[in-house]
Amino acid sequence: MSRIILAIRCFFNMLFRGELSPRTLIDLKLVRKGPVPAPTTAKPAPVARVATASDGALQILAILQRDSRLVDFLMEDIAAYSDDQVGAAVREMHDQCRESMGQYVKLQPVIDGVEGTFAKTPSDDPNLVKFIGNVPARPPAGGILRHKGWRAARVTLPALSAKQDAAIVAPAEIEIE
């Protein structure tokens, strides 16, 4: 049991500190090479926030929540509502979402053709076209277009401020009476 605890302690030391603690080194019967840095009591300088790949996705989600309450709609259980009620709610939300997306992201079709007609693949890039149906081992040069696909031609999201946490899609709202 003590080896399991020691393994867990090593894991968390490396995860949160990037090195093993002096106590863990003693328990492992290891010696630290080189000078041991003296522990500092001063707070480290704040690290500038680095944008991550998910920030843009979360920012789009936050915009759609702000402009059309999309996240609220998706998180609500709509099983109790009739199709007419859901349809009426979705019509206005659709217009608001479409307007918001158009403001920040310009989308264009991957293949600009008529769905249901023959279309050639624009390139051999497997990211552009997904073959469906009875696909042979070697994909053909074309087939019946079932979905045009979408690509982002332009993305113009506003810059996140240093204080802004992209993970907060919508802040909680508290009314003061």
Secondary structure, 3 states (H helix, E strand, C coil): CHHHHHHHHHHHHHHHCCCCCHHHHHHCCCCCCCCCCCCCCCCCCCCCCCCCHHHHHHHHHHHHHHHHCHHHHHHCCCCCCCHHHHHHHHHHHHHHHHHHHHHHEEEEECCCCCCCCEEECCCCCCCCCCCCCCCCCCCCCEEECCCCCEEEEEECCCCCCCCCCCCCCCCCCCCCC
